[in-house]
Amino acid sequence: MDIRQTALPGVVVVESPVVTDARGAFQRCFCSRDLAPLLGTREIAQINRSLTARSGTVRGLHFQFPPHAEMKLIRCLRGRVWDVAVDLRAGSPQLLRWHAEELSAANGRMLVIPEGVAHGFQALENDSELLYIHTAHYAHAAEGGVRCDDPQLGIDWPMMVGGLSDRDRALPMLPALFTGFPQ
Ligand SMILES: Cc1cn([C@H]2C[C@H](O)[C@@H](COP(=O)(O)OP(=O)(O)O[C@H]3O[C@H](C)C(=O)[C@H](O)[C@H]3O)O2)c(=O)[nH]c1=O
């Protein structure tokens, strides 16, 4: 598995070969040995999947506050998504900066999002399915979120933002002098 750094510290792209033959294809989706430099002492706590029926739908931007902050390893099993990481870490030189990758079943790419970095995505095709590997358990009381269209972030969504959940529509904009969330 090849690890590619991005401009956001700790946000990396993992590529792994898709082996094809007459039957179809095979890909290694996770390897604790290959990803040890990223994982450190973290362990897998939960694996989730989401299915997004309509292209244009945006889910996020979500994160969990400490002590339930989590690393997420995200890959697309069906369809295609614009996957976005937003640095909200106090003290980060890239605070409020975002990085996006197109994840698809075809490219088999995985985005790794560390603690303190919010995650959201836009489905670029109908019936897009994501697999999430989380290093902390879901903690409803620790859920945090920011509006996906916050002008302070200026995220360049490829399609018109649609399909927001009531929760995501009600997420707050960041305060004007936001200095980041403590880690
Ligand atoms: C994460 C999670 C959620 N839930 C429940 C809570 C809600 O009743 C329902 C859907 O949750 P939510 O609306 O937060 O799902 P999304 O809006 O798709 O959020 C997901 O997509 C964004 C982009 C992310 O980064 C989040 O990690 C991920 O939760 O599942 C659970 O029961 N267990 C869980 O682990």
The ligand as an SDF file (V2000), in Angstrom:
LIG
                    3D

 35 37  0  0  0  0  0  0  0  0999 V2000
  -21.5660    7.3620   12.7090 C   0  0  0  0  0  0  0  0  0  0  0  0
  -22.6980    6.5880   13.2900 C   0  0  0  0  0  0  0  0  0  0  0  0
  -23.9950    7.0020   13.1690 C   0  0  0  0  0  0  0  0  0  0  0  0
  -24.9710    6.2650   13.7380 N   0  0  0  0  0  0  0  0  0  0  0  0
  -26.3520    6.6710   13.5680 C   0  0  0  0  0  0  0  0  0  0  0  0
  -26.6500    8.1140   13.8740 C   0  0  0  0  0  0  0  0  0  0  0  0
  -27.7720    8.4330   12.9360 C   0  0  0  0  0  0  0  0  0  0  0  0
  -29.0010    8.0600   13.5250 O   0  0  0  0  0  0  0  0  0  0  0  0
  -27.5000    7.5390   11.7350 C   0  0  0  0  0  0  0  0  0  0  0  0
  -26.8380    8.2630   10.5990 C   0  0  0  0  0  0  0  0  0  0  0  0
  -25.7730    9.0190   11.1690 O   0  0  0  0  0  0  0  0  0  0  0  0
  -25.3250   10.3220   10.4340 P   0  0  0  0  0  0  0  0  0  0  0  0
  -26.5370   11.0830   10.0010 O   0  0  0  0  0  0  0  0  0  0  0  0
  -24.2980   10.9970   11.2960 O   0  0  0  0  0  0  0  0  0  0  0  0
  -24.6100    9.7220    9.1620 O   0  0  0  0  0  0  0  0  0  0  0  0
  -23.8490   10.5770    8.0730 P   0  0  0  0  0  0  0  0  0  0  0  0
  -24.4500   11.9280    7.9750 O   0  0  0  0  0  0  0  0  0  0  0  0
  -23.7910    9.7070    6.8860 O   0  0  0  0  0  0  0  0  0  0  0  0
  -22.4050   10.7440    8.6780 O   0  0  0  0  0  0  0  0  0  0  0  0
  -21.3980    9.9280    8.1470 C   0  0  0  0  0  0  0  0  0  0  0  0
  -20.8120   10.6190    7.0900 O   0  0  0  0  0  0  0  0  0  0  0  0
  -19.9890   11.7040    7.4940 C   0  0  0  0  0  0  0  0  0  0  0  0
  -19.4220   12.3320    6.2500 C   0  0  0  0  0  0  0  0  0  0  0  0
  -18.9610   11.2460    8.4640 C   0  0  0  0  0  0  0  0  0  0  0  0
  -17.7560   11.5380    8.3840 O   0  0  0  0  0  0  0  0  0  0  0  0
  -19.4780   10.5140    9.5970 C   0  0  0  0  0  0  0  0  0  0  0  0
  -18.4180    9.8070   10.2880 O   0  0  0  0  0  0  0  0  0  0  0  0
  -20.5130    9.5050    9.2740 C   0  0  0  0  0  0  0  0  0  0  0  0
  -21.2860    9.3090   10.4190 O   0  0  0  0  0  0  0  0  0  0  0  0
  -26.6250    6.5040   12.1910 O   0  0  0  0  0  0  0  0  0  0  0  0
  -24.7250    5.1190   14.4450 C   0  0  0  0  0  0  0  0  0  0  0  0
  -25.6390    4.4810   14.9570 O   0  0  0  0  0  0  0  0  0  0  0  0
  -23.4500    4.7030   14.5880 N   0  0  0  0  0  0  0  0  0  0  0  0
  -22.4230    5.3810   14.0360 C   0  0  0  0  0  0  0  0  0  0  0  0
  -21.2600    4.9600   14.1810 O   0  0  0  0  0  0  0  0  0  0  0  0
  1  2  1  0
  2  3  2  0
  2 34  1  0
  3  4  1  0
  4  5  1  0
  4 31  1  0
  5  6  1  0
  5 30  1  0
  6  7  1  0
  7  8  1  0
  7  9  1  0
  9 10  1  0
  9 30  1  0
 10 11  1  0
 11 12  1  0
 12 13  2  0
 12 14  1  0
 12 15  1  0
 15 16  1  0
 16 17  2  0
 16 18  1  0
 16 19  1  0
 19 20  1  0
 20 21  1  0
 20 28  1  0
 21 22  1  0
 22 23  1  0
 22 24  1  0
 24 25  2  0
 24 26  1  0
 26 27  1  0
 26 28  1  0
 28 29  1  0
 31 32  2  0
 31 33  1  0
 33 34  1  0
 34 35  2  0
M  END
$$$$
